[in-house]
């Protein structure tokens, strides 16, 4: 599936999108352009990446970025910063790297920082009634997706589409693998629209909430 073309066809111009993490600003800009009458809420814990993205979307009135990590609880946590050939890379995670070190030896994790975290339901309920539902939740969090969603039942129940990264091996320590994550989402009311599992370690899956028309 070409996910960007799918979004163009299925997410309306007034759509509400939650994106975590924003990493490079390309997806954030795409969502902003796709939903000129809607809103994009982005989360990025890496302060360097956050500053770059924030500068890019500075004049976009339909984007709000927060320099915080979505997590199971509000507080602080260790964040493992990834590096590839001397540059920040999109493999940083709240989880400590494990098999990722062997599958992608060119990507290292040389730095750990403490970042603020927020529970997604706490954030969502604080936004109510400004946000009543979410058209698309886009999660690229390097293994943290399951424990974020397991602790955000309200937000999950009000999300129509979920596009999430999934783990096929223990890329990060104690990561929840896709089979278990899929069972949780199925029980939460979600059906698979498309699976993209081309790599040995991770992939992306699009789910639809069957309770939302």
Residue, then its C-alpha position, 0 to 999 in steps of 0.5 A: x500500500x502507498x500509505x500517503x495516497x491512501x491518506x489523500x483518499x481517506x482523510x478529509x481536509x478537516x481531519x484531526x491527526x496525532x503523530x508521534x514521533x515527528x522525527x524529520x518534518x516530512x510527514x508532519x508537512x504532509x499531514x498539514x497540507x492534507x488537512x488544511x481545515x483540520x489539525x495536526x498534533x505532533x509529539x517528538x521527545x528528541x530536542x534536536x529533532x524537535x527544534x528542526x521540525x518546529x522551525x519548519x512548521x513555525x508558520x503553519x496554524x494547523x500544527x501543534x508540536x510538543x517536545x514530549x514523549x507519549x508514554x504509559x504515564x506522565x513524568x520523565x523517562x530515559x530516551x535512547x538517542x540513535x546515531x548513524x554515521x555521526x548524525x541523529x537517526x530515526x531509531x531513538x526510543x524509550x526502550x533500550x536497544x537490543x537486537x536492533x544493535x545486530x540487525x542494524x550495526x551501522x546504527x549506534x546508541x551513544x547517548x541517553x537523555x531524560x525526556x518529559x513524558x505524557x500519558x495520551x489519555x491525559x493529554x486527550x482529555x485535557x483537549x476535550x471538547x476541542x478534540x472529540x475524535x481522531x481521524x488518524x493516529x500515526x505512531x512511529x515510536x520504535x517499540x513504545x506503541x503498545x504500552x502507549x495505547x494500552x494505557x490510553x483506552x479513551x483516545x484509542x476508542x475515539x480513533x478511526x484509523x491507526x497506522x503504527x509501527x510493529x515489532x517482529x523481533x525483540x529489537x528493543x528490550x521487552x518490546x511487545x511483539x506484533x502478534x500480541x499487539x495485534x491481538x490487543x488491537x483486535x480486542x479493542x475493536x480494530x481490524x487490519x486494513x493493510x500490513x507492510x512487513x518487508x523487514x526482518x525486525x519491524x513493519x507498519x500496519x494500518x488498522x480501522x476502528x470497526x465501531x466508527x463509521 
